[in-house]
Amino acid sequence: MTIRAVVFDFDGLILDTEWPLFVAWQETYRRHGGELTADEWSAIVGTVGHDPSEALKIVAAEPFDPATVREATWERARELIKGEAVLPGIETWLADAARLGLGIAVASSGSIEWVEGHLHRLELRHHFHAVRCHGEDLAAKPAPDLYLAAAAALGVDPTEAVAVEDSPTGIAAAKAAGLFCVAVPNRLTVGQDLSAADLLVASLADLALEDLVADSR
């Protein structure tokens, strides 16, 4: 394998949006007389289409308007996310990838507005040659579509790219597309089975991209 590109997941990998969203929903559950655990939330990390308000209906002490609850919870999550910093090792990997002449992309099951918005806010967008997100033309992970599209946008074969992921769903997508996968668990996925990845590190700061590239040659 010769590494010519790096493709990053976004949520929970570049920026820990997962934990703030969990905390926001946990607060909502408690206000309505229910309880939401980290283990329950971690089971849906990396997936799409899950509506926590549906499960809340079962345990809520009183009826509520789902749309109002969802909007209030997301507003709280956005507030919490603003306090999160770029995760360790990300900026070093981006700088090293540029120095090494590698293609750099994001492959995310989030919306393009969500991912692009945060990348611009964090002043990271200029690092990426391509951003591919779940939408009408690209299936969400664990389908390989996002990684295949990212590799194509960078002009590399998927086997020449490294995926950096934080969840079993994302790892499955990367491996199905043929990428070498580095797993970096976040606060919610640290207890999950990430063994399908080719390499597991506690933090991206613990692995030098230059060493990984050198080992591939």
Residue pairs with C-beta under 8 A, 6 or more apart in sequence:
1 159
1 160
1 180
1 216
2 160
2 216
2 217
3 102
3 160
3 161
3 162
3 180
3 212
3 213
3 216
4 102
4 103
4 154
4 156
4 160
4 161
5 102
5 103
5 104
5 105
5 151
5 154
5 156
5 160
5 161
5 162
6 93
6 97
6 102
6 103
6 104
6 105
6 161
6 162
6 164
6 209
7 104
7 105
7 106
7 107
7 147
7 150
7 151
7 154
7 161
7 162
7 163
7 164
7 174
7 179
8 14
8 90
8 104
8 105
8 106
8 107
8 163
8 164
9 106
9 107
9 108
9 163
9 164
9 165
9 166
9 167
9 170
10 17
10 106
10 108
10 110
10 115
10 118
10 119
11 17
11 18
11 108
11 109
11 110
12 18
12 19
12 45
12 46
12 166
12 167
12 186
12 188
12 189
13 87
13 90
13 164
13 165
13 166
13 170
13 184
13 186
14 86
14 87
14 90
14 106
14 119
14 122
14 124
15 81
15 84
15 86
15 87
15 118
15 122
16 84
16 87
16 186
16 187
17 77
17 81
17 84
17 118
18 41
18 45
18 186
18 187
18 188
18 189
19 84
19 186
19 187
19 188
20 77
20 80
20 81
20 83
20 84
21 77
21 80
21 81
22 36
22 38
22 41
22 188
23 77
23 80
24 73
24 74
24 76
24 77
24 80
25 36
25 41
25 52
25 73
25 77
26 35
26 36
26 41
27 73
27 76
28 52
28 56
28 69
28 72
28 73
28 76
29 35
29 36
29 52
29 56
29 59
32 56
32 59
32 60
32 61
32 62
32 64
32 69
33 59
33 60
33 61
33 62
34 56
34 59
34 60
34 61
35 59
36 52
38 187
38 188
39 191
41 188
42 188
42 189
42 191
42 192
44 50
45 166
45 167
45 169
45 188
45 189
45 192
46 109
46 141
46 166
46 167
46 168
46 169
46 170
46 189
47 109
47 140
47 169
48 109
48 134
48 140
49 140
51 66
51 70
52 73
53 66
53 69
53 70
54 66
56 64
56 69
57 64
57 66
81 118
86 122
86 124
87 184
87 186
87 203
87 204
88 203
88 204
88 205
89 184
89 203
89 204
89 205
89 206
89 207
90 124
90 204
91 124
92 204
92 205
92 209
93 164
93 204
93 209
94 104
94 124
94 127
96 208
96 209
96 210
97 104
97 127
97 209
98 104
98 127
100 209
100 210
100 213
102 213
103 129
103 130
103 154
103 155
103 156
103 161
104 127
104 128
104 129
104 130
104 154
105 128
105 129
105 130
105 131
105 132
105 150
105 151
105 153
105 154
106 115
106 119
106 128
106 130
106 131
106 132
106 133
106 150
107 132
107 133
107 146
107 147
107 149
107 150
107 163
107 173
107 174
108 115
108 131
108 132
108 133
108 134
108 146
109 133
109 134
109 140
109 141
109 146
109 169
109 170
110 133
110 134
111 133
111 134
111 135
112 131
112 133
112 135
114 133
115 131
115 133
116 125
116 131
119 125
119 128
119 131
125 131
129 153
129 154
130 150
130 153
130 154
132 138
132 146
132 149
132 150
132 153
133 146
134 140
134 141
134 146
138 145
138 146
138 149
139 145
139 146
140 146
141 169
141 170
141 172
141 173
142 169
142 170
142 172
142 173
142 176
143 173
143 176
144 173
144 174
144 176
144 177
144 178
145 173
146 173
147 158
147 161
147 163
147 173
147 174
147 176
147 177
147 179
148 158
148 177
150 161
151 157
151 158
151 160
151 161
151 177
151 179
154 161
157 178
158 177
158 178
158 179
159 178
159 179
159 180
161 179
161 180
162 179
162 180
162 181
162 182
162 212
163 170
163 171
163 174
163 177
163 179
163 180
163 181
163 182
164 181
164 182
164 184
164 204
165 171
165 173
165 174
165 181
165 182
165 183
165 184
165 197
166 183
166 184
166 185
166 186
166 189
167 189
167 192
167 194
168 189
168 192
168 193
168 194
168 196
171 181
171 183
171 194
171 196
171 197
172 196
174 181
175 181
175 196
175 197
180 198
180 199
180 216
181 196
181 197
181 198
181 199
182 197
182 198
182 199
182 200
182 201
182 204
182 207
182 212
183 194
183 197
183 199
183 200
183 201
184 200
184 201
184 202
184 203
184 204
185 192
185 194
185 200
185 202
194 200
199 207
199 212
201 207
